Amino acid sequence: MTDLATLRTAWLDRVADAADPAALEEVRLAALGKKGEVALMMRELGRMTPEERQTRGAELNRLKDEIDAALRARRLALEDAALDARLKGEWLDVTLPARPRPRGTIHPVSQVTEEVTAIFADMGFSVAEGPQVESDWFNFDALNIPPEHPARQEHDTFFMARAEGDDRPPHVLRTHTSPVQIRAMQELGAPLRVICPGRVYRMDMDQTHTPMFHQVEGLAIGRDISMANLKWTLEEFCRAFFEVEEVELRFRASHFPFTEPSAEVDIRCDWSGGQLKIGVGESWLEILGSGMVHPKVLEAGGVDPSQWQGFAFGMGIDRIAMLKYGIPDLRAFFESDLRWLRHYGFAAGDVPSIEGGLSR
């Protein structure tokens, strides 16, 4: 009968000498496989007496368990050694700079919208929003725009189609953000201070006009609000937005259906050297329209004009972005040219401060 102690020593030595996983697998099959030495010895138990089978079977099971444990330990040791060799061979200097990755930029319209919002928020204005597809009443009637006004003609406004037999006035793509002012008055009442930024649509296309553009309008309602408050608000905004110490505004009498009196606002500037400078020079540049809110507009918003009055103003976000950042053509804003976006776009760290301008 085979000496199990000698057999144990021989197999444990062969396991320890296995130099790689393939050699270790050969040892396993030779010892514990179906035709392995230990398996063949287990088959001999059937020819033994019950007493011999009980003693010999226990010894063979212990031998099998010891060899199996040695195989597992050796397999882990070989795997650890292989991993250690791989780590040494694939050594990487983690202090090296990472590969450059392309980064997107913030569009000038988004950047300027955030700047405008931050400046007016510092003056107590909240942001109001409304739908881009508006009813005829909100876009025109509530704003005291008469039926014969050019803005209500198809050559100026995008009208939505109505089903055949539907005689209601068609909805429109809003031509300004003024309908948001009506909705804000109806919802919040007076007193009120809001700005209304957003997309607007008009049938126009050239170097300084596009069919879709961005506008921000402001509305302030109180019991004693006057044109003087309007003038101060616009001066403070221009000073903060254009980042200059002093600005000079010129109010020219004009006409808008929704304000009375109405005024176009020009800002003093200088174009010498082909560069725009705000607050100095002998030239004037129109930047926005404004005025005192018409009583009929207050009534449409549910505000009593005998108790309340207010001012309103509106300007193109795209246009003031062009002025501040020297962008020559409005159409480029919407062409998705990556070269243009990389040149005029802003990094994520260019956060507008409440004084206007950028903090990095």
Backbone torsions as a table, in degrees:
resi	resn	phi	psi	omega
1	MET	NA	136.6	-174.6
2	THR	-64.1	139.0	175.8
3	ASP	-74.6	112.3	-175.6
4	LEU	-68.5	-31.1	179.2
5	ALA	-64.0	-44.5	178.2
6	THR	-65.5	-41.4	179.2
7	LEU	-63.1	-41.2	179.6
8	ARG	-61.2	-46.6	-178.6
9	THR	-61.7	-41.5	-177.9
10	ALA	-64.5	-46.2	-178.7
11	TRP	-70.0	-38.5	177.7
12	LEU	-64.7	-34.7	176.8
13	ASP	-67.7	-41.2	179.5
14	ARG	-64.4	-38.0	177.0
15	VAL	-63.5	-44.8	-178.6
16	ALA	-65.7	-29.9	-178.0
17	ASP	-84.5	-9.9	180.0
18	ALA	-61.5	121.8	-172.0
19	ALA	-90.2	-15.4	-178.5
20	ASP	-153.8	169.4	-177.9
21	PRO	-58.6	-34.0	179.8
22	ALA	-65.7	-44.9	178.1
23	ALA	-64.8	-36.6	179.0
24	LEU	-66.1	-35.5	178.4
25	GLU	-68.0	-36.6	177.1
26	GLU	-62.7	-41.5	178.0
27	VAL	-62.9	-42.8	-179.1
28	ARG	-61.0	-46.9	180.0
29	LEU	-63.6	-39.4	-179.0
30	ALA	-67.6	-29.5	-177.5
31	ALA	-95.6	-48.6	-169.5
32	LEU	-116.7	-2.2	178.1
33	GLY	-65.1	175.5	-178.0
34	LYS	-59.6	-32.2	178.7
35	LYS	-108.7	17.1	179.7
36	GLY	-73.2	165.8	-175.2
37	GLU	-62.1	-42.9	-179.0
38	VAL	-68.1	-39.4	178.6
39	ALA	-62.5	-40.3	179.0
40	LEU	-65.9	-35.9	177.8
41	MET	-67.8	-33.7	178.6
42	MET	-65.6	-31.8	-179.9
43	ARG	-67.8	-26.2	-179.3
44	GLU	-70.5	-13.7	-178.0
45	LEU	-62.9	-27.7	-178.0
46	GLY	-66.1	-21.2	-178.9
47	ARG	-93.2	3.1	-177.9
48	MET	-97.0	164.0	174.4
49	THR	-72.9	159.2	179.6
50	PRO	-54.8	-38.5	-179.7
51	GLU	-67.8	-43.2	178.7
52	GLU	-65.8	-40.2	-179.3
53	ARG	-61.6	-39.2	-178.8
54	GLN	-66.0	-43.6	-178.7
55	THR	-71.1	-50.3	-177.0
56	ARG	-66.3	-37.2	-179.8
57	GLY	-63.5	-41.3	178.6
58	ALA	-64.0	-39.8	180.0
59	GLU	-66.9	-40.9	179.5
60	LEU	-67.3	-37.1	177.1
61	ASN	-64.7	-39.7	176.9
62	ARG	-64.5	-40.5	178.6
63	LEU	-62.8	-44.9	179.7
64	LYS	-60.4	-44.0	-179.5
65	ASP	-64.6	-40.0	-179.8
66	GLU	-65.8	-43.8	179.4
67	ILE	-64.2	-42.8	-179.9
68	ASP	-62.3	-42.1	178.0
69	ALA	-64.2	-39.6	178.4
70	ALA	-65.7	-38.8	177.6
71	LEU	-61.6	-46.4	-179.8
72	ARG	-62.9	-42.5	-179.8
73	ALA	-63.9	-41.5	-179.7
74	ARG	-67.8	-36.6	178.5
75	ARG	-62.7	-44.3	177.4
76	LEU	-62.4	-40.2	179.5
77	ALA	-63.7	-41.5	178.9
78	LEU	-66.3	-39.5	177.9
79	GLU	-64.6	-42.0	177.7
80	ASP	-63.2	-41.0	179.6
81	ALA	-65.3	-40.5	179.0
82	ALA	-64.8	-41.6	178.6
83	LEU	-64.5	-41.1	179.5
84	ASP	-63.0	-41.1	178.7
85	ALA	-66.1	-38.0	179.8
86	ARG	-66.3	-42.4	179.7
87	LEU	-63.1	-37.7	178.5
88	LYS	-68.6	-36.7	-179.4
89	GLY	-76.4	-27.3	-178.8
90	GLU	-105.7	34.5	-177.6
91	TRP	-59.3	135.7	-177.3
92	LEU	-131.0	133.6	176.2
93	ASP	-83.4	101.3	-176.5
94	VAL	-72.9	-7.1	178.2
95	THR	-85.1	-7.9	178.2
96	LEU	-68.3	148.3	176.8
97	PRO	-61.8	145.6	177.9
98	ALA	-70.7	160.0	176.3
99	ARG	-63.6	138.8	179.7
100	PRO	-64.0	136.4	178.3
101	ARG	-116.6	140.2	179.9
102	PRO	-64.9	139.9	179.4
103	ARG	-120.3	141.4	174.4
104	GLY	-78.3	172.3	178.8
105	THR	-128.3	158.3	177.2
106	ILE	-83.3	128.8	-177.6
107	HIS	-64.3	142.7	179.1
108	PRO	-53.7	-35.4	178.9
109	VAL	-63.5	-44.4	178.8
110	SER	-64.6	-41.1	-179.5
111	GLN	-63.6	-47.6	-177.6
112	VAL	-67.6	-36.3	175.9
113	THR	-58.7	-42.8	178.4
114	GLU	-66.6	-39.1	178.1
115	GLU	-62.6	-47.5	-179.7
116	VAL	-60.8	-44.9	-179.7
117	THR	-61.0	-42.5	-179.2
118	ALA	-64.8	-40.0	-178.8
119	ILE	-66.0	-47.9	-178.9
120	PHE	-71.7	-28.3	175.1
121	ALA	-62.7	-35.4	178.1
122	ASP	-67.4	-20.5	177.2
123	MET	-98.7	10.4	173.8
124	GLY	92.3	13.1	179.4
125	PHE	-92.6	135.2	171.7
126	SER	-98.3	169.7	-177.5
127	VAL	-101.6	130.6	176.0
128	ALA	-117.7	145.1	-179.5
129	GLU	-132.2	159.0	-179.9
130	GLY	-153.2	175.3	-177.1
131	PRO	-70.7	152.1	178.2
132	GLN	-86.0	-22.1	171.8
133	VAL	-99.3	114.1	-172.1
134	GLU	-114.9	157.6	173.0
135	SER	-76.1	158.5	177.7
136	ASP	-58.6	-35.2	-177.4
137	TRP	-68.1	-48.2	-178.8
138	PHE	-66.3	-38.2	-174.3
139	ASN	-79.5	-28.2	-175.4
140	PHE	-126.3	-62.3	-171.4
141	ASP	-59.6	-46.6	-177.5
142	ALA	-65.4	-19.2	-178.7
143	LEU	-100.8	16.7	174.8
144	ASN	63.7	30.5	177.9
145	ILE	-92.7	115.4	-173.7
146	PRO	-70.5	161.0	-178.1
147	PRO	-58.8	-31.3	-176.8
148	GLU	-86.3	3.0	-177.2
149	HIS	-67.2	139.9	-178.6
150	PRO	-56.1	-29.5	-178.1
151	ALA	-64.1	-19.6	-178.2
152	ARG	-94.0	12.6	178.2
153	GLN	-98.5	157.2	-175.7
154	GLU	-68.6	-19.9	179.3
155	HIS	-76.9	-5.7	-177.0
156	ASP	-123.1	-22.5	-170.4
157	THR	-129.9	144.4	175.3
158	PHE	-88.1	111.4	179.3
159	PHE	-97.4	141.7	177.9
160	MET	-85.7	148.0	-177.9
161	ALA	-75.4	144.7	173.4
162	ARG	-108.9	152.0	176.8
163	ALA	-64.4	152.2	-179.4
164	GLU	-60.6	131.0	-178.1
165	GLY	91.1	-8.0	177.5
166	ASP	-88.2	109.7	-174.8
167	ASP	-92.5	4.6	178.8
168	ARG	-68.0	151.2	176.3
169	PRO	-58.7	136.3	-177.8
170	PRO	-69.0	149.8	171.1
171	HIS	-68.8	162.8	-178.9
172	VAL	-133.3	156.9	163.4
173	LEU	-75.3	121.9	-169.6
174	ARG	-54.4	136.2	-178.4
175	THR	-90.5	-8.2	177.3
176	HIS	-161.3	170.3	177.7
177	THR	-92.0	9.4	178.8
178	SER	-59.3	-33.9	176.4
179	PRO	-56.8	-27.9	178.1
180	VAL	-65.5	-31.9	176.8
181	GLN	-64.0	-41.9	178.3
182	ILE	-61.7	-46.6	-179.9
183	ARG	-62.9	-38.3	179.4
184	ALA	-65.9	-41.7	178.2
185	MET	-64.0	-42.2	179.9
186	GLN	-65.0	-34.1	-176.3
187	GLU	-85.7	-40.6	-171.6
188	LEU	-105.8	-20.7	-178.6
189	GLY	70.8	-160.6	-179.8
190	ALA	-119.6	152.5	-0.1
191	PRO	-72.1	163.6	-171.5
192	LEU	-156.2	140.5	171.7
193	ARG	-142.9	109.8	-179.1
194	VAL	-138.6	155.2	165.7
195	ILE	-117.9	151.7	-174.6
196	CYS	-128.8	86.5	176.2
197	PRO	-86.6	151.7	176.7
198	GLY	163.2	177.3	179.2
199	ARG	-80.0	143.2	174.4
200	VAL	-136.6	164.8	-169.8
201	TYR	-136.6	129.4	174.1
202	ARG	-145.5	151.6	-176.8
203	MET	-83.9	81.3	-176.6
204	ASP	-153.0	142.2	-177.9
205	MET	-156.1	110.5	170.9
206	ASP	-160.1	-162.6	-174.3
207	GLN	-62.9	-28.4	-177.9
208	THR	-118.4	10.1	178.8
209	HIS	-139.3	142.7	175.4
210	THR	-136.3	156.6	-178.8
211	PRO	-62.6	-28.4	174.5
212	MET	-125.2	131.0	177.6
213	PHE	-146.8	-175.5	-174.6
214	HIS	-120.5	140.7	-175.3
215	GLN	-137.1	151.0	170.3
216	VAL	-130.8	129.6	176.9
217	GLU	-119.4	152.4	179.0
218	GLY	-124.9	149.3	180.0
219	LEU	-142.8	129.7	175.4
220	ALA	-132.2	127.8	-178.8
221	ILE	-126.5	131.1	177.4
222	GLY	-157.1	-178.0	-178.1
223	ARG	-81.4	-29.3	-174.7
224	ASP	-124.2	21.9	-179.0
225	ILE	-70.8	139.2	-176.5
226	SER	-137.8	-179.7	176.4
227	MET	-62.7	-27.6	177.7
228	ALA	-62.8	-40.2	176.6
229	ASN	-64.9	-38.7	177.3
230	LEU	-61.9	-45.8	-178.3
231	LYS	-61.6	-44.2	-179.7
232	TRP	-64.1	-43.1	-178.8
233	THR	-60.6	-45.5	-178.0
234	LEU	-69.8	-36.8	177.6
235	GLU	-64.0	-44.1	179.7
236	GLU	-64.7	-39.3	178.1
237	PHE	-63.3	-49.5	-178.5
238	CYS	-61.9	-39.1	179.1
239	ARG	-62.7	-42.8	-178.8
240	ALA	-74.0	-43.4	-174.6
241	PHE	-68.2	-45.9	-178.4
242	PHE	-85.9	-1.8	174.4
243	GLU	58.0	52.3	177.3
244	VAL	-126.6	156.8	-178.5
245	GLU	-73.3	-41.4	-176.8
246	GLU	-132.5	143.7	173.4
247	VAL	-131.6	155.7	174.9
248	GLU	-129.1	121.5	-179.5
249	LEU	-107.1	146.3	176.8
250	ARG	-121.2	124.2	-179.8
251	PHE	-99.5	119.4	178.9
252	ARG	-109.2	130.9	-179.8
253	ALA	-58.7	136.5	-178.8
254	SER	-147.2	-168.0	178.7
255	HIS	-140.3	124.7	170.0
256	PHE	-130.3	138.5	-177.7
257	PRO	-60.8	-26.2	-172.1
258	PHE	-97.0	-1.4	176.5
259	THR	-133.7	150.9	176.8
260	GLU	-161.2	113.8	-1.2
261	PRO	-72.0	162.9	179.8
262	SER	-120.9	153.8	-178.7
263	ALA	-151.0	136.0	165.8
264	GLU	-82.9	143.7	-176.4
265	VAL	-115.9	124.5	176.0
266	ASP	-110.0	152.8	177.2
267	ILE	-121.1	138.6	179.8
268	ARG	-68.6	136.9	-177.5
269	CYS	-153.9	173.7	179.3
270	ASP	-137.1	132.5	-178.7
271	TRP	-108.7	10.4	-176.3
272	SER	-62.7	141.7	-179.2
273	GLY	75.7	8.8	179.6
274	GLY	75.4	12.4	-179.7
275	GLN	-122.7	135.3	-178.9
276	LEU	-81.0	128.3	174.2
277	LYS	-123.3	127.0	-177.2
278	ILE	-92.6	139.0	174.3
279	GLY	93.4	-5.5	179.9
280	VAL	-135.6	168.9	174.9
281	GLY	96.0	-175.7	-175.9
282	GLU	-113.5	3.6	-178.6
283	SER	-98.4	161.5	177.4
284	TRP	-127.4	142.4	-178.6
285	LEU	-129.5	124.6	178.0
286	GLU	-72.9	130.5	-177.6
287	ILE	-124.2	-20.6	-178.2
288	LEU	-166.6	170.0	173.4
289	GLY	-116.6	152.3	-174.8
290	SER	-158.1	179.1	176.1
291	GLY	159.7	179.0	175.6
292	MET	-85.8	135.8	-174.5
293	VAL	-61.8	130.8	-179.5
294	HIS	-65.1	140.1	179.7
295	PRO	-55.2	-35.1	179.6
296	LYS	-66.3	-31.9	177.5
297	VAL	-70.5	-39.8	176.1
298	LEU	-61.3	-42.1	179.7
299	GLU	-62.6	-42.3	179.0
300	ALA	-62.4	-29.7	178.3
301	GLY	-86.9	2.9	179.0
302	GLY	80.8	20.5	-179.7
303	VAL	-109.6	132.7	-178.1
304	ASP	-74.9	111.7	-177.7
305	PRO	-69.7	-13.9	176.2
306	SER	-79.4	-15.3	-179.3
307	GLN	-111.3	-25.7	-173.3
308	TRP	-130.6	152.6	173.3
309	GLN	-147.9	164.6	-177.5
310	GLY	-166.1	175.4	176.9
311	PHE	-120.2	159.4	177.5
312	ALA	-141.1	155.0	177.2
313	PHE	-152.1	161.4	178.6
314	GLY	-151.6	142.8	179.4
315	MET	-148.1	157.6	178.3
316	GLY	-85.5	123.4	178.7
317	ILE	-64.1	-41.9	179.6
318	ASP	-60.6	-40.2	-175.5
319	ARG	-70.1	-42.6	179.5
320	ILE	-71.5	-26.0	172.8
321	ALA	-65.3	-40.9	177.1
322	MET	-60.9	-43.0	-177.7
323	LEU	-66.7	-43.8	-174.5
324	LYS	-73.9	-38.7	-171.9
325	TYR	-109.4	12.7	172.4
326	GLY	65.1	40.6	179.4
327	ILE	-94.2	120.5	-168.5
328	PRO	-81.4	-27.5	-171.2
329	ASP	-130.1	122.3	-178.3
330	LEU	-65.5	-31.9	-176.3
331	ARG	-62.8	-28.1	-179.4
332	ALA	-65.8	-20.1	179.0
333	PHE	-59.6	-27.6	-169.7
334	PHE	-118.0	15.2	-177.1
335	GLU	-95.2	-6.4	177.2
336	SER	57.1	35.3	176.9
337	ASP	-81.2	115.5	-176.2
338	LEU	-62.3	-32.8	178.5
339	ARG	-63.8	-42.4	178.4
340	TRP	-65.6	-42.5	-178.6
341	LEU	-65.4	-37.8	178.0
342	ARG	-68.0	-34.3	-177.6
343	HIS	-74.8	-47.3	-174.4
344	TYR	-98.6	-8.9	-178.3
345	GLY	-71.7	167.4	-177.3
346	PHE	-116.9	147.6	175.5
347	ALA	-76.2	159.8	-178.3
348	ALA	-62.8	-25.2	-179.4
349	GLY	-80.5	-6.4	179.7
350	ASP	-82.1	79.8	-173.6
351	VAL	-92.9	128.9	177.9
352	PRO	-66.9	135.4	175.6
353	SER	-91.5	167.9	-177.3
354	ILE	-71.3	-14.9	177.3
355	GLU	-88.2	1.5	-173.0
356	GLY	93.4	178.4	178.5
357	GLY	69.9	-171.3	-173.7
358	LEU	-122.7	142.4	171.0
359	SER	-116.3	133.6	-176.0
360	ARG	-113.5	NA	NA
